[in-house]
Amino acid sequence: MELRLVKKDELRRPTETPREAVADITPRRFQKFTVGKGAEYTWSVTRAEKVVQSGRATADAQGVLTIPAVTISDTPSLLRIEPNK
C-alpha cells in the first residue's frame, strides 16, 4: 500500500505541514490478505525503489497487525507486508 503525507499545496488553505512523521500503521479491511492470530509477518517500506525500513511484526490474539514506528514523508512510500514461511 502507498503511504505519504499531504503536501501544503494540495490543501485549499495555506497551512504548514510536516515533511515527515512517524506513525504506527494498523491496516484494516484487507481484501485478499488474511492476518492470522499470533502469526508473524515481515514488512518493508521502500522509497524510490530503496528499502528505507524493514522489520517483523506479530499479529495479536484478535488477528490485528500493527507495524510500529513507520516513517512517512511527503514522498510516496510503499509498505509491503508478507507472511513468514
C-alpha positions as CSV (number, residue, x, y, z in Angstrom):
1,M,0.0,0.0,0.0
2,E,1.2,3.5,-0.7
3,L,1.8,5.9,2.2
4,R,2.5,9.6,2.0
5,L,1.8,12.9,3.8
6,V,-0.3,15.6,2.2
7,K,1.7,18.5,0.8
8,K,0.6,22.0,1.7
9,D,0.0,22.9,-2.0
10,E,-2.7,20.2,-2.1
11,L,-4.7,21.9,0.6
12,R,-7.3,24.6,0.0
13,R,-6.0,26.9,2.7
14,P,-2.3,27.7,3.2
15,T,-1.1,25.9,6.2
16,E,2.3,24.4,7.3
17,T,2.5,20.7,7.0
18,P,5.3,18.4,8.2
19,R,7.6,16.8,5.6
20,E,8.0,13.7,7.7
21,A,6.2,11.9,10.5
22,V,6.4,8.6,12.4
23,A,3.3,6.5,13.0
24,D,2.2,3.0,13.9
25,I,0.3,1.5,11.0
26,T,-2.6,-0.9,11.6
27,P,-4.1,-1.8,8.2
28,R,-7.8,-2.5,8.2
29,R,-10.2,-4.0,5.6
30,F,-7.8,-6.3,3.8
31,Q,-9.5,-7.6,0.7
32,K,-7.2,-10.5,-0.3
33,F,-4.8,-10.8,2.6
34,T,-5.6,-12.8,5.7
35,V,-4.0,-12.0,9.1
36,G,-3.6,-15.0,11.3
37,K,-4.0,-14.7,15.1
38,G,-0.4,-14.6,16.5
39,A,1.2,-15.0,13.1
40,E,4.4,-13.3,12.3
41,Y,4.9,-11.0,9.2
42,T,7.9,-9.4,7.5
43,W,7.4,-5.8,6.4
44,S,9.4,-3.3,4.4
45,V,9.0,0.4,3.4
46,T,10.5,1.4,0.1
47,R,11.0,4.8,-1.3
48,A,12.4,5.4,-4.8
49,E,12.9,1.6,-5.1
50,K,15.2,1.6,-2.0
51,V,14.3,-0.1,1.3
52,V,14.3,2.6,4.0
53,Q,12.8,0.5,6.8
54,S,12.0,-3.1,7.5
55,G,11.2,-5.5,10.3
56,R,8.9,-8.2,11.7
57,A,5.6,-7.8,13.4
58,T,3.3,-10.3,15.1
59,A,-0.5,-10.1,14.9
60,D,-2.3,-10.0,18.3
61,A,-4.8,-12.5,19.6
62,Q,-7.6,-10.8,17.7
63,G,-5.7,-11.0,14.4
64,V,-4.8,-7.3,14.3
65,L,-1.4,-6.5,12.8
66,T,0.4,-3.2,13.8
67,I,3.6,-2.1,12.1
68,P,5.4,0.1,14.7
69,A,7.2,3.4,14.1
70,V,6.9,3.7,10.3
71,T,8.5,6.9,8.9
72,I,6.1,8.6,6.4
73,S,7.2,11.5,4.3
74,D,5.7,13.7,1.6
75,T,7.4,11.5,-0.9
76,P,5.3,8.4,-1.7
77,S,6.5,5.2,0.0
78,L,5.4,1.6,-0.5
79,L,4.5,-0.6,2.6
80,R,4.8,-4.3,1.8
81,I,3.7,-7.0,4.2
82,E,4.4,-10.7,3.7
83,P,3.7,-13.7,5.9
84,N,6.7,-15.5,7.3
85,K,7.0,-19.0,5.9
